[in-house]
Amino acid sequence: MPRFLTLADVCDQLQISAAQAYALVRSGELKAIQVGGRGQWRVEDVKLEEYIQESYAKAERMLAENRRDHTGA
């Protein structure tokens, strides 16, 4: 895998739309840089992996909170 991915590559990896990928970048959830005269977005492979790992952690926290809410603990 190359070090830097296009947003199209990110879309393929995450199976999301271009609009969703751009929204992740725009919100800062997914770190990206602009390169070239046309300002093309690129996402470093390690930043994509960090985003994925943080998404798993968020899901775990949400599930744990949901379990606590349902068990009354």
N, C-alpha and C positions, 0 to 999 in steps of 0.2 A: 504494500500500500504506500502511495506517495505521502510525504510529510504533510502537504497542504491539500485540502479537498475543496472542490467547488461546492456551491450550495446545491447543485444538481446531485453531486456525489452524496452529500448529507441527506438529501431527500431519498435517494436510493437506500442508503444505509438504515435510515430510520423509518422508511416507508411512509413518508409524509409528503404533503404538497409543497410546492415552492413557496406559497404564501405562508404556510406554517413555519418553514425553515427561516424565512426572512423575519417573521415575527419573533422567533426565538433569538435571533441575532439582535434585532432592534431592541428587544426588552433587556438584553444583557445576559439572559439565561445561558446562551451559547456564545462563548467568546469567539470573535472573528476579527479579521483585519481586511482593510481595503487595499488593493494593489493595482498598479497600472494606471494609465491615463483615464480609463473609463471607470475606475473605482470598483472593480470586480471584487466581490467578497470571497475570502478564503478562510477555511477553518482548519487549524492545525489538528492532525490526527489525535494528539494527546488531549486537546481541548474537547474534542468530540467524546473521547472515552471518559473524561472527567464529567461531562454533562450526563452521559449514560449512567455512570456510577452514582452521581448525585440524584438522578431520577429514581434509581432503585432505592436509595436511602430515604428519599421523600415518601415513596410508596410504602416502605416498611414502617415509617413513623405514622403515616396515615392509618395503616391497618392496625397498628398497635393501639392507637387512640380509639379507633372504632371498636376494637375488642374490649378495651376498658369501659367505654360507654355502654356496651351491651352487657357486660358482666357486673357493672356497678362497683368495680374495684377502684 
